[in-house]
Structure formats: C-alpha cells, structure tokens
Amino acid sequence: DRPTGGATFTSIWGISSSWTLTAMPMFILMGEILHRAKIAENIFKGVAPWTTRLPGGMMNVNILGCSVFAAVTGSSAATVTTVGRITIPELRRRGYDDGLSIATLAAAGSLGLMIPPSIILIVYGAIVEESIAKLFLAGIFPGLLLASLFILYIVIWTWLNPSKTPKHEPWPGLLSAIKSSGNLIPVVFLILSIMVTMYNGWVTATEAATIGVFAAMLLAAFNRTLSVSNLKDSLFSAVRTTCMIMLILQGFAVLTLAMEYMGLPRELAMFISELNMSPVTLIIVITVF
C-alpha cells in the first residue's frame, strides 16, 4: 500500500493545526523584539564584573551571557548573533585567544536548545504530544549543567595555556559588581514572569508566550528601542522563522507517513529486539550512532 493524497493532507493538517504550536510564533516574536532591544548589552554589563576573577576571565561571559539570553529568547541563532555582536569585539580588544573566544560562543549558543523557553522543545512537545511546561522544566538542569561544563573546560584550558590568556581584569569591587548586576533585573523579571506562571498552572504555554511578548515590548520601550520599524522587522522575521519551521514539520509528517506505509519502524523495532541488548547498552549504541 502507499499513502493516498487524503492521508497525506490529513497528516500535514494534523501537525500544522496543533494547538501546542501556537506558542512557537509568540516565543519567536518575543526573541526578535529582545534581539533589537539591546538586552544583550545589559546582560554583558551585568555578568562581566563577576568573571574577572575566574580563570579564563571574560571568555566566561560568552557562556553566562548565552545562558541568560537563551533563557529569554529560546533561540540558538538569536543567542549567538546577539551575544557575539557584543562580546567578540570586546574579547579581541582585550587580547583573548580568538579561536577559543569564537568556540565558546558557538558552543554556548547550543544552550538555547535546552534552556527554556526553547523553540525546539515546543516543536518536540507538539510532535510527541507531551506537556510543554514539563519539557521546559526538564531542560533547566541539563542546560545549566552543560554551561557549567563549558566553564570548567575554559578553566582547564586556561591553566594549560597561560600564555594565550591576558592578565585578569581588575576587580571592580563588590558594590560596583552588585550595581552592575542591576542590569539583569529586567531580564530576570521576564524569565520569572514566564516560568512561574507556567509551572504553577496559572497559564498555558501559549498564554505564557503572550505574556513574554508583552513583557518584551515593555523592556524595549524602557530601553527606548520600541519603534515602528523595529516592531515591523521583528514581526516579519518571526513570520519567516515560523514558516520555515512549519515547512520542516510538514515534511516530517509526510516522511513519517511514508515510513509507516513501508513498515520501516516495525522492521527496525524487530531488528533491535532480536539483538537482545540491555537498556543501558541500547542507549549507548544510540548515543554513539
């Protein structure tokens, strides 16, 4: 048998009309607004003073900055673009190793895939019909763990290559560092406004995304970057990104339907079952593959 046109259309419509996916364009729009609201500059100012004493110095700003910005935008592309635009010129000016500076930015950009609100987790939740709030909660610890491992790598690399790392920046003082951290208050407020309302069951993921867009517009207005031009660019960019993701999902739906008609998942499951592997061994094999 082969999939009929009606079955194909139904499959495409089913994945496209999922209520869960309505949160996706709103979170993308929130990230686009923040991308143009100079939020990354505030994150840099708030995080930078606390990294002067760490081995590797301001290279850790890439990790911490991406972690915070990923929690705001949920997009790896927006995180790398926005944070990198601020940190890379500063790191070059201070004499940091260019290769590792760019590598830390590229690696930390992947944190946007896990730290909520993650666009990928929304898409995954829609496909497997899992709670978006639970997926967001499950992504917090792995994201923070990965960020900690990145910082640990920078520390070890700095110890092994002291000649490639400039001297520590002067410690600005506790009061000055705390004062600089005030730049993070709006960002923390935005993150908490989304997470707390979702995890307490007060709102759905879609409603939380709407709150996030409203809060992002308030932050943009506070930073005096909420203009008609920026809002128009944010809307068009969000539409383009959403359409791209929806086309990928529709292609996935057609591919899944074709594989089901070929019986490939059933044959693969039988093949794995005949190998008699333990669950741990199976996970290791899948991970390596």
Salt bridges, closest charged atoms under 4 A:
GLU32 OE1 - ARG36 NH1 2.74
GLU90 OE1 - ARG93 NH2 2.86
GLU90 OE1 - ARG94 NH1 2.27
ASP98 OD1 - ARG92 NE 2.77
GLU169 OE2 - ARG94 NE 3.10
